[in-house]
Amino acid sequence: MPASMKTLADWLAHAERQHPKTIELGLERTRTVAHRLGLAFDCPVITVAGTNGKGSTCAMLESILGHAGYRTAVFTSPHLVHFEERLRLKGEAIDGALLVPHFEAVEAARAEIPLTYFELTTLAILRCMAEAKPDVAILEVGLGGRLDAVNIIDADCAVITSIDLDHMNFLGPDRESIGREKAGILRTGRPAIVSDPMPPQSVLDHAREIGADLWRFGHDFNVSGDKQQWGWSGRGRRYSGLAYPALRGANQLLNAAGVLAALEALRQRLPITAQAVRTGLAMVELPGRFQILPGQPTLVLDVAHNGHAVAALAENLDAMGFYPTTHAVFGVMADKDLAPILSRIGPLIDRWYFTDLPTPRAATGAAVQAQWAAQNTRKDVASSVHADPMSALRAAIEAADPADRIVVFGSFFTVGGVLAHGTPRLQGKHLLSGA
């Protein structure tokens, strides 16, 4: 083992050099190394897959279980700013130094086996999680489900959130194909929570084929509510008079419904009180999911980077009320289908700031601008291209009036780029000048 590997940064750089492919789906290599490591959890494991809503679902599970007194361990990916965000123990991001011995163990165990960056880092994080002896482990699937490295761990309860078209080059050309991949996290005889109100038939078929305990939104659990509060009903339990989740957006109610179904399905092993549910939903935090930062102008951050997520973002922006001008900082990966993204949110955006991103997988700002220009029919919209998200945000701030809003959306790299030096708090130019 190289003596130079002393810090987390050293190991992450090493992981990037190990395998020619960024993504290579398949569990054989990862499972073999996990077996050599003796990797196992002696607590309930909840695995969460889906196109959108995975991070929010994990955060709500973590918040409710934490407020119920359980020691939680949560693995999510990707991260916004720091790699350490990928592992939270008891609600706190891991200290990077604590991951180093786990990278060393994975490196020793893998020997001749090549691992991708995601596989190597996932194994190190899972080993760290297992050794922390949590009361419950929550695992977010990185890509797909069936062949994702996270799926080497058998879930005691699986949650599948919304399913839509994304990563089609890996997962298939339509919702049915993608649903079949996501359903790979389900296990025989164990709860399978499907919070998508209109799931692909492939998910339901697979759950029945393997004999999973299927919990379906609209069948096994449901929601009701008005503008002030909402309620949940499931098999044998109801919650009424709940405050809406602290995470904003209409789609969060579906995520919360799936969370409560998962917790109900695991009630024998992880009993929780109604108060933990209320407090957990009211206190949940997750940066970059329709996160509204008050200031002048208003700043909205959202990692929406596919058609389905951008449609939800557009609905949420509509519900915010009137702003004279909406400025958008946007950067995205090269494999995204831009047409539905731009057509859905285009009518809401008055000034675009397209940005390059610090990864070879990203589309250049100029390429995105060209695609936008080719389909744009509005004469009153301007655009510009910037070297990085922070430069784009500065240009937007410079151009914006205090009553405007700025939306930063797209890739995790886009939102992470404006959070890299802390959470921005915008003050309008009239305030800065002392007027």
Secondary structure as GFF3:
##gff-version 3
##sequence-region A 1 435
A	DSSP	alpha_helix	8	17	.	.	.	ID=ss1
A	DSSP	alpha_helix	28	37	.	.	.	ID=ss2
A	DSSP	beta_strand	45	49	.	.	.	ID=ss3
A	DSSP	alpha_helix	54	67	.	.	.	ID=ss4
A	DSSP	beta_strand	72	75	.	.	.	ID=ss5
A	DSSP	three_ten_helix	83	86	.	.	.	ID=ss6
A	DSSP	beta_strand	87	89	.	.	.	ID=ss7
A	DSSP	beta_strand	92	93	.	.	.	ID=ss8
A	DSSP	alpha_helix	96	110	.	.	.	ID=ss9
A	DSSP	alpha_helix	117	131	.	.	.	ID=ss10
A	DSSP	beta_strand	136	140	.	.	.	ID=ss11
A	DSSP	three_ten_helix	149	152	.	.	.	ID=ss12
A	DSSP	beta_strand	157	160	.	.	.	ID=ss13
A	DSSP	alpha_helix	168	171	.	.	.	ID=ss14
A	DSSP	alpha_helix	175	182	.	.	.	ID=ss15
A	DSSP	three_ten_helix	183	185	.	.	.	ID=ss16
A	DSSP	beta_strand	191	194	.	.	.	ID=ss17
A	DSSP	alpha_helix	201	210	.	.	.	ID=ss18
A	DSSP	beta_strand	213	216	.	.	.	ID=ss19
A	DSSP	beta_strand	222	225	.	.	.	ID=ss20
A	DSSP	beta_strand	230	233	.	.	.	ID=ss21
A	DSSP	beta_strand	238	242	.	.	.	ID=ss22
A	DSSP	alpha_helix	252	265	.	.	.	ID=ss23
A	DSSP	alpha_helix	274	283	.	.	.	ID=ss24
A	DSSP	beta_strand	291	293	.	.	.	ID=ss25
A	DSSP	beta_strand	298	302	.	.	.	ID=ss26
A	DSSP	alpha_helix	307	318	.	.	.	ID=ss27
A	DSSP	beta_strand	326	331	.	.	.	ID=ss28
A	DSSP	alpha_helix	338	345	.	.	.	ID=ss29
A	DSSP	three_ten_helix	346	348	.	.	.	ID=ss30
A	DSSP	beta_strand	351	355	.	.	.	ID=ss31
A	DSSP	alpha_helix	365	375	.	.	.	ID=ss32
A	DSSP	beta_strand	382	386	.	.	.	ID=ss33
A	DSSP	alpha_helix	389	399	.	.	.	ID=ss34
A	DSSP	beta_strand	405	410	.	.	.	ID=ss35
A	DSSP	alpha_helix	412	419	.	.	.	ID=ss36
A	DSSP	alpha_helix	429	432	.	.	.	ID=ss37
###
